[in-house]
Amino acid sequence: MDLKQLEAEFADRVQQACDQARELGLAPVRLEQMLRAQHAATLAKKLMLSGDIHSSMKDLVRAGHRELTLEAVMLQPQAAAWRLSMAAPPKD
């Protein structure tokens, strides 16, 4: 599976988490704003490197739904291939 496909699958999982949050009456507004500005994979890397905790994550955790955060999606076993591809050295 190539990197673009892994990133697309990761973006789909993040969108599913946002959709589930909305179904529960939670609106991850800040996360959705950030996702409109950049791809989910790019955003995830940026947030992990910065260490910032965005308001959508705080709201979801306070509501008892940490499994719907971008960070939780990154920890899902299905995202392992994408995470590992980020750590792999560039091919020459």
Buried (B, 14 or more C-beta within 10 A) or exposed (E): EEEEEBBBBBBEBBBEBBEBBEEEEBEBEBBBEBBEEEBBBBBBBEBBEEEEEBEBBEBBBEEEBEBBBBBBBBEBEEBEBBBEBEEEEEEE
